Amino acid sequence: MAEGESQAEKLRRIVQHGYLLMDEIDWAARFEQLKAHGYLLRPRYRPGWVRPWKTGQSMFLEEEAITPVSTNLDALRVSDGAMVFLKLVSKSSPEVEIGRFLASEELRMDPRNHTIPLLDVIEDSTNPERVILVLPSLRAIDSPSPTTIKECLEFVNQTLE
């Protein structure tokens, strides 16, 4: 950071020059591994990515305006074109074991099981202490908004189940 440069100015300079942020570099490093498992990251994280504003396009394209939270990113499942959610967690996290348990065939059939299904667990090629959980991409809780009291009550019932 240049002397006297604020964090916001530094970020603006990085974006204008088209550099990936540190968390983005980590995701880009996993591109080939995730592709081999059947998942494609946004074009921004693919090898050979060129800043769109260097090719005359707007730097505010939706694709370029979304930066990941360091441990979360969306991707495309190649087999069916479905959007998925990638979550980076410690191998020792109870989330991995619990996710696998709740995703078992027997528990998936239980109508009381409203957990998000765990689609895949991938070893992280950049850190042997971590894994990448693959989950289906979900809508926002209020999209679409509930239209009846019954829908609201059903939501509360499932949440408390």
Accessible surface in RSA format (square Angstrom, percent):
REM  Atomic radii and reference values for relative SASA: ProtOr
REM  Chains: A
REM  Algorithm: Lee & Richards
REM  Probe-radius: 1.40
REM  Slices: 20
REM RES _ NUM      All-atoms   Total-Side   Main-Chain    Non-polar    All polar
REM                ABS   REL    ABS   REL    ABS   REL    ABS   REL    ABS   REL
RES MET A   1   133.48  69.1  66.77  44.2  66.71 158.8  68.09  57.9  65.39  86.6
RES ALA A   2    64.37  59.2  48.06  74.2  16.32  37.1  59.53  83.8   4.85  12.8
RES GLU A   3   184.31 105.8 144.34 109.2  39.97  95.2  66.36 128.4 117.94  96.3
RES GLY A   4    81.42 100.4   0.00   N/A  81.42 100.4  44.38 121.8  37.04  83.0
RES GLU A   5    28.14  16.2  17.66  13.4  10.48  25.0  11.11  21.5  17.03  13.9
RES SER A   6    54.37  45.9  44.14  58.9  10.22  23.5  50.06 106.6   4.30   6.0
RES GLN A   7   124.73  69.7 119.22  87.1   5.51  13.1  60.87 129.6  63.86  48.4
RES ALA A   8    60.49  55.6  49.51  76.4  10.98  25.0  55.72  78.5   4.76  12.6
RES GLU A   9    79.15  45.4  76.15  57.6   3.00   7.1  23.29  45.1  55.85  45.6
RES LYS A  10    63.11  30.8  63.11  38.7   0.00   0.0  15.96  14.4  47.15  50.2
RES LEU A  11    83.65  46.6  82.68  59.1   0.98   2.5  83.56  58.7   0.10   0.3
RES ARG A  12   133.54  56.1 127.76  65.1   5.78  13.8  52.04  71.1  81.50  49.4
RES ARG A  13    91.27  38.3  90.03  45.9   1.24   3.0  45.10  61.6  46.18  28.0
RES ILE A  14    32.45  18.5  32.45  24.2   0.00   0.0  32.45  23.4   0.00   0.0
RES VAL A  15    48.98  32.2  48.15  43.6   0.83   2.0  48.98  42.6   0.00   0.0
RES GLN A  16    91.55  51.2  83.49  61.0   8.06  19.2  19.52  41.5  72.03  54.6
RES HIS A  17    82.57  45.1  80.78  56.1   1.79   4.6  49.47  51.0  33.10  38.5
RES GLY A  18     3.59   4.4   0.00   N/A   3.59   4.4   0.28   0.8   3.31   7.4
RES TYR A  19   119.86  56.0 115.89  65.9   3.97  10.3  81.48  61.2  38.38  47.3
RES LEU A  20    38.00  21.2  25.67  18.4  12.33  31.0  25.67  18.0  12.33  33.2
RES LEU A  21    48.00  26.7  44.90  32.1   3.10   7.8  48.00  33.7   0.00   0.0
RES MET A  22   142.31  73.7 138.15  91.4   4.15   9.9 114.95  97.7  27.36  36.2
RES ASP A  23    54.84  38.4  53.03  52.8   1.81   4.3   5.15  12.1  49.69  49.6
RES GLU A  24     0.94   0.5   0.94   0.7   0.00   0.0   0.94   1.8   0.00   0.0
RES ILE A  25    81.32  46.3  80.85  60.2   0.47   1.1  80.85  58.2   0.47   1.3
RES ASP A  26    64.03  44.8  63.29  63.0   0.74   1.8   7.34  17.3  56.69  56.5
RES TRP A  27     0.45   0.2   0.45   0.2   0.00   0.0   0.35   0.2   0.09   0.1
RES ALA A  28    29.12  26.8  17.63  27.2  11.49  26.1  17.94  25.3  11.18  29.6
RES ALA A  29    65.67  60.4  30.48  47.0  35.19  80.1  43.38  61.1  22.28  59.0
RES ARG A  30     1.27   0.5   1.27   0.6   0.00   0.0   0.00   0.0   1.27   0.8
RES PHE A  31     8.73   4.4   8.56   5.3   0.17   0.4   8.56   5.2   0.17   0.5
RES GLU A  32   102.19  58.7  97.51  73.8   4.67  11.1  61.74 119.4  40.44  33.0
RES GLN A  33    35.40  19.8  25.48  18.6   9.91  23.6  24.86  52.9  10.54   8.0
RES LEU A  34     0.00   0.0   0.00   0.0   0.00   0.0   0.00   0.0   0.00   0.0
RES LYS A  35   106.60  52.0  96.66  59.3   9.94  23.7  46.64  42.0  59.95  63.9
RES ALA A  36    90.65  83.4  46.24  71.4  44.42 101.0  58.37  82.2  32.28  85.5
RES HIS A  37    90.86  49.7  67.69  47.0  23.17  59.3  49.62  51.1  41.24  48.0
RES GLY A  38    24.09  29.7   0.00   N/A  24.09  29.7  23.48  64.4   0.61   1.4
RES TYR A  39    11.88   5.5  11.68   6.6   0.20   0.5   0.83   0.6  11.04  13.6
RES LEU A  40    42.04  23.4  40.49  29.0   1.55   3.9  40.49  28.4   1.55   4.2
RES LEU A  41     0.64   0.4   0.13   0.1   0.51   1.3   0.50   0.4   0.14   0.4
RES ARG A  42    35.94  15.1  30.85  15.7   5.09  12.1  12.82  17.5  23.12  14.0
RES PRO A  43    58.04  42.3  56.21  51.2   1.82   6.6  56.41  46.6   1.63  10.1
RES ARG A  44     8.93   3.7   8.28   4.2   0.64   1.5   0.00   0.0   8.93   5.4
RES TYR A  45     2.53   1.2   0.03   0.0   2.50   6.5   0.71   0.5   1.82   2.2
RES ARG A  46    79.07  33.2  73.89  37.7   5.18  12.3  24.10  32.9  54.97  33.3
RES PRO A  47    91.87  67.0  59.72  54.4  32.15 116.9  72.15  59.6  19.72 122.6
RES GLY A  48    71.44  88.1   0.00   N/A  71.44  88.1  42.89 117.7  28.55  63.9
RES TRP A  49    56.23  22.6  25.71  12.4  30.52  71.7  32.60  17.4  23.63  38.3
RES VAL A  50    92.72  61.0  76.68  69.4  16.05  38.7  79.92  69.4  12.80  34.7
RES ARG A  51    72.92  30.6  72.50  37.0   0.42   1.0   3.15   4.3  69.77  42.3
RES PRO A  52    10.22   7.4   7.44   6.8   2.78  10.1  10.22   8.4   0.00   0.0
RES TRP A  53    47.97  19.3  27.90  13.5  20.07  47.1  27.99  14.9  19.98  32.4
RES LYS A  54   118.20  57.7  84.82  52.0  33.38  79.5  37.48  33.7  80.72  86.0
RES THR A  55    83.86  59.6  48.99  49.7  34.87  83.1  57.09  76.7  26.77  40.5
RES GLY A  56    74.94  92.4   0.00   N/A  74.94  92.4  38.49 105.6  36.45  81.6
RES GLN A  57   100.99  56.5  88.57  64.7  12.43  29.6  32.33  68.8  68.67  52.1
RES SER A  58    62.55  52.9  44.87  59.9  17.67  40.7  44.81  95.4  17.74  24.9
RES MET A  59    41.99  21.7  34.28  22.7   7.71  18.4  10.90   9.3  31.09  41.2
RES PHE A  60   156.00  78.0 136.43  84.5  19.57  50.9 136.63  82.8  19.36  55.4
RES LEU A  61    68.37  38.1  64.59  46.2   3.78   9.5  68.37  48.0   0.00   0.0
RES GLU A  62   138.02  79.2 124.89  94.5  13.14  31.3  49.30  95.3  88.73  72.4
RES GLU A  63    57.58  33.1  55.27  41.8   2.31   5.5  21.35  41.3  36.23  29.6
RES GLU A  64    17.91  10.3   8.03   6.1   9.88  23.5   0.68   1.3  17.23  14.1
RES ALA A  65    65.70  60.4  31.97  49.3  33.73  76.7  41.02  57.8  24.68  65.4
RES ILE A  66    72.19  41.1  68.00  50.7   4.18  10.1  71.56  51.5   0.63   1.7
RES THR A  67    66.03  47.0  46.23  46.9  19.80  47.2  17.34  23.3  48.69  73.6
RES PRO A  68    21.14  15.4   0.95   0.9  20.20  73.4   6.97   5.8  14.17  88.1
RES VAL A  69   101.89  67.0  93.07  84.3   8.82  21.3  99.65  86.6   2.24   6.1
RES SER A  70    50.52  42.7  41.03  54.8   9.50  21.9  18.15  38.7  32.37  45.3
RES THR A  71    56.19  40.0  56.19  57.0   0.00   0.0  41.17  55.3  15.02  22.7
RES ASN A  72    37.41  25.8  36.01  34.8   1.39   3.4   5.87  14.1  31.54  30.5
RES LEU A  73     9.19   5.1   3.66   2.6   5.53  13.9   9.19   6.5   0.00   0.0
RES ASP A  74    33.96  23.8  30.74  30.6   3.22   7.6  17.72  41.7  16.24  16.2
RES ALA A  75     2.28   2.1   0.00   0.0   2.28   5.2   2.28   3.2   0.00   0.0
RES LEU A  76    62.86  35.0  62.39  44.6   0.48   1.2  62.39  43.8   0.48   1.3
RES ARG A  77    58.42  24.5  58.42  29.8   0.00   0.0  15.89  21.7  42.53  25.8
RES VAL A  78    84.11  55.3  64.58  58.5  19.53  47.1  67.01  58.2  17.10  46.4
RES SER A  79   100.93  85.3  56.95  76.0  43.98 101.3  57.93 123.4  43.00  60.2
RES ASP A  80    88.65  62.1  51.15  50.9  37.51  88.7  41.54  97.8  47.11  47.0
RES GLY A  81    42.57  52.5   0.00   N/A  42.57  52.5  23.11  63.4  19.46  43.6
RES ALA A  82    34.28  31.5  24.68  38.1   9.60  21.8  34.28  48.3   0.00   0.0
RES MET A  83    91.37  47.3  79.94  52.9  11.42  27.2  65.14  55.4  26.22  34.7
RES VAL A  84     0.63   0.4   0.60   0.5   0.03   0.1   0.60   0.5   0.03   0.1
RES PHE A  85    68.56  34.3  68.56  42.5   0.00   0.0  68.56  41.6   0.00   0.0
RES LEU A  86     0.00   0.0   0.00   0.0   0.00   0.0   0.00   0.0   0.00   0.0
RES LYS A  87    59.94  29.2  59.94  36.8   0.00   0.0  24.13  21.7  35.81  38.1
RES LEU A  88    12.33   6.9   5.79   4.1   6.54  16.4   5.79   4.1   6.54  17.6
RES VAL A  89    15.72  10.3   8.96   8.1   6.76  16.3  15.72  13.7   0.00   0.0
RES SER A  90    52.77  44.6  45.81  61.1   6.96  16.0  35.03  74.6  17.74  24.8
RES LYS A  91    93.30  45.5  76.62  47.0  16.68  39.7  42.88  38.6  50.42  53.7
RES SER A  92   101.28  85.6  69.46  92.7  31.82  73.3  55.97 119.2  45.30  63.5
RES SER A  93    25.94  21.9  17.80  23.8   8.15  18.8  13.68  29.1  12.26  17.2
RES PRO A  94    93.65  68.3  87.21  79.5   6.45  23.4  93.65  77.3   0.00   0.0
RES GLU A  95    65.12  37.4  58.27  44.1   6.85  16.3  34.43  66.6  30.69  25.1
RES VAL A  96    10.44   6.9  10.44   9.4   0.00   0.0  10.44   9.1   0.00   0.0
RES GLU A  97   133.91  76.9 129.99  98.3   3.93   9.3  46.85  90.6  87.06  71.1
RES ILE A  98    95.12  54.1  93.81  69.9   1.31   3.1  95.12  68.5   0.00   0.0
RES GLY A  99    19.40  23.9   0.00   N/A  19.40  23.9  18.03  49.5   1.37   3.1
RES ARG A 100   133.12  55.9 121.95  62.2  11.17  26.6  48.92  66.9  84.20  51.0
RES PHE A 101   129.89  65.0 122.25  75.7   7.64  19.9 129.33  78.4   0.55   1.6
RES LEU A 102    48.46  27.0  48.29  34.5   0.17   0.4  48.42  34.0   0.04   0.1
RES ALA A 103    29.92  27.5  12.70  19.6  17.22  39.2  13.74  19.4  16.18  42.9
RES SER A 104    44.14  37.3  34.07  45.5  10.07  23.2  40.86  87.0   3.29   4.6
RES GLU A 105   130.33  74.8 122.31  92.5   8.03  19.1  62.90 121.7  67.43  55.1
RES GLU A 106   146.51  84.1 130.36  98.6  16.16  38.5  52.84 102.2  93.67  76.5
RES LEU A 107    41.14  22.9  41.14  29.4   0.00   0.0  41.14  28.9   0.00   0.0
RES ARG A 108    81.34  34.2  64.15  32.7  17.19  40.9  19.60  26.8  61.74  37.4
RES MET A 109   142.92  74.0 117.89  78.0  25.03  59.6 105.24  89.5  37.68  49.9
RES ASP A 110    32.78  23.0  24.91  24.8   7.87  18.6  13.76  32.4  19.02  19.0
RES PRO A 111   115.24  84.0  92.96  84.7  22.28  81.0 105.81  87.4   9.44  58.7
RES ARG A 112   160.69  67.5 150.30  76.6  10.39  24.7  55.70  76.1 104.99  63.6
RES ASN A 113    26.18  18.1   6.41   6.2  19.78  47.6  14.01  33.7  12.17  11.8
RES HIS A 114    87.56  47.9  52.88  36.8  34.68  88.7  45.82  47.2  41.74  48.6
RES THR A 115    54.06  38.4  42.37  43.0  11.69  27.9  48.14  64.7   5.92   8.9
RES ILE A 116    84.71  48.2  66.74  49.7  17.97  43.3  69.06  49.7  15.65  42.5
RES PRO A 117    38.19  27.8  37.66  34.3   0.52   1.9  38.19  31.5   0.00   0.0
RES LEU A 118    23.50  13.1   7.20   5.1  16.31  41.0   7.20   5.1  16.31  43.9
RES LEU A 119    68.68  38.2  34.77  24.9  33.90  85.2  38.64  27.1  30.04  80.8
RES ASP A 120    42.89  30.0  35.86  35.7   7.03  16.6  10.36  24.4  32.53  32.4
RES VAL A 121    31.61  20.8   7.86   7.1  23.75  57.2   7.86   6.8  23.75  64.4
RES ILE A 122     1.74   1.0   0.25   0.2   1.49   3.6   1.74   1.3   0.00   0.0
RES GLU A 123    99.91  57.4  96.90  73.3   3.01   7.2  61.02 118.0  38.89  31.8
RES ASP A 124     6.00   4.2   0.00   0.0   6.00  14.2   0.00   0.0   6.00   6.0
RES SER A 125    76.03  64.3  33.27  44.4  42.76  98.5  40.53  86.3  35.50  49.7
RES THR A 126    62.82  44.7  26.92  27.3  35.89  85.5  34.12  45.8  28.69  43.4
RES ASN A 127    43.58  30.1  42.62  41.2   0.96   2.3   5.23  12.6  38.35  37.1
RES PRO A 128   100.13  73.0  91.64  83.5   8.48  30.8  97.91  80.8   2.22  13.8
RES GLU A 129   120.82  69.4 119.70  90.6   1.13   2.7  47.55  92.0  73.27  59.8
RES ARG A 130    67.31  28.3  67.18  34.2   0.12   0.3  21.38  29.2  45.93  27.8
RES VAL A 131     4.24   2.8   4.24   3.8   0.00   0.0   4.24   3.7   0.00   0.0
RES ILE A 132     0.00   0.0   0.00   0.0   0.00   0.0   0.00   0.0   0.00   0.0
RES LEU A 133     3.16   1.8   3.16   2.3   0.00   0.0   3.16   2.2   0.00   0.0
RES VAL A 134     0.00   0.0   0.00   0.0   0.00   0.0   0.00   0.0   0.00   0.0
RES LEU A 135    25.56  14.2  25.56  18.3   0.00   0.0  25.56  17.9   0.00   0.0
RES PRO A 136    33.19  24.2  29.67  27.0   3.52  12.8  30.48  25.2   2.71  16.9
RES SER A 137    56.83  48.0  32.87  43.9  23.96  55.2   6.09  13.0  50.74  71.1
RES LEU A 138   109.05  60.7  76.43  54.7  32.63  82.0  79.54  55.9  29.52  79.4
RES ARG A 139   178.45  74.9 150.11  76.5  28.35  67.5  70.13  95.9 108.32  65.6
RES ALA A 140    65.56  60.3  42.78  66.0  22.78  51.8  54.94  77.4  10.62  28.1
RES ILE A 141   141.05  80.3 106.11  79.1  34.94  84.2 115.42  83.1  25.63  69.6
RES ASP A 142    89.39  62.6  81.82  81.4   7.57  17.9  23.63  55.6  65.75  65.6
RES SER A 143    51.82  43.8  46.97  62.7   4.85  11.2  19.16  40.8  32.66  45.8
RES PRO A 144    98.37  71.7  81.25  74.1  17.12  62.2  88.57  73.1   9.80  60.9
RES SER A 145    71.49  60.4  62.50  83.4   8.99  20.7  33.30  70.9  38.19  53.5
RES PRO A 146    73.01  53.2  48.93  44.6  24.08  87.5  53.36  44.1  19.66 122.2
RES THR A 147   114.59  81.5  78.34  79.4  36.25  86.4  74.56 100.1  40.03  60.5
RES THR A 148    71.21  50.6  60.67  61.5  10.54  25.1  67.76  91.0   3.46   5.2
RES ILE A 149   135.88  77.3 131.03  97.6   4.85  11.7 131.61  94.8   4.27  11.6
RES LYS A 150   164.24  80.1 159.22  97.7   5.02  12.0 104.28  93.9  59.96  63.9
RES GLU A 151    82.68  47.5  74.76  56.6   7.91  18.8  36.26  70.1  46.41  37.9
RES CYS A 152    54.75  41.4  52.43  58.5   2.32   5.5  22.31  56.5  32.43  35.0
RES LEU A 153   114.46  63.7 111.13  79.5   3.32   8.4 111.44  78.3   3.02   8.1
RES GLU A 154    81.33  46.7  78.96  59.7   2.37   5.6  34.59  66.9  46.74  38.2
RES PHE A 155   102.56  51.3  97.23  60.2   5.32  13.9 102.29  62.0   0.26   0.8
RES VAL A 156    73.27  48.2  72.44  65.6   0.83   2.0  73.27  63.7   0.00   0.0
RES ASN A 157    80.05  55.2  75.67  73.1   4.38  10.5  18.00  43.3  62.04  60.0
RES GLN A 158    69.04  38.6  62.62  45.8   6.42  15.3   8.15  17.4  60.89  46.2
RES THR A 159    89.63  63.7  58.61  59.4  31.02  73.9  63.17  84.8  26.46  40.0
RES LEU A 160   143.64  80.0 112.20  80.3  31.44  79.0 115.38  81.0  28.26  76.0
RES GLU A 161   106.88  61.4  43.44  32.9  63.44 151.1  48.38  93.6  58.51  47.8
END  Absolute sums over single chains surface
CHAIN  1 A    10833.7       8725.1       2108.6       6593.4       4240.3
END  Absolute sums over all chains
TOTAL         10833.7       8725.1       2108.6       6593.4       4240.3
